[in-house]
Amino acid sequence: MPKCDHCGAHVSERFARVFADEYGKVRACTNCSANAGIAEVAKERARST
């Protein structure tokens, strides 16, 4: 099961698919980062695909 590299909390497979880096590492879960930051990453990745 994937986990947050910052706090060690488990994250869903779906969260990991969307927010993990190219090496499969989840740098921050929703508890460790601002939701606005997650939204920005999602927008950036959507533009690059």
WOBELGI-V786851 format. One record per residue. RES is the residue in one small letter. PHI is phi in degrees with one decimal (NA if undefined). Layout:
RES:PHI + RES:PHI
This chain:
m:NA + p:-65.4 + k:-140.6 + c:-73.2 + d:-71.4 + h:-82.0 + c:-113.2 + g:85.8 + a:-68.9 + h:-72.1 + v:-124.6 + s:-72.7 + e:-58.7 + r:-63.4 + f:-60.0 + a:-63.8 + r:-60.5 + v:-83.1 + f:-109.3 + a:-71.9 + d:-78.2 + e:-64.4 + y:-101.0 + g:84.5 + k:-89.2 + v:-96.1 + r:-71.3 + a:-156.1 + c:-87.9 + t:-64.7 + n:-76.5 + c:-94.5 + s:-132.0 + a:-69.1 + n:-58.8 + a:-62.5 + g:-64.3 + i:-65.2 + a:-62.3 + e:-63.8 + v:-63.6 + a:-60.9 + k:-63.9 + e:-62.2 + r:-68.6 + a:-65.1 + r:-68.7 + s:-83.4 + t:-98.9
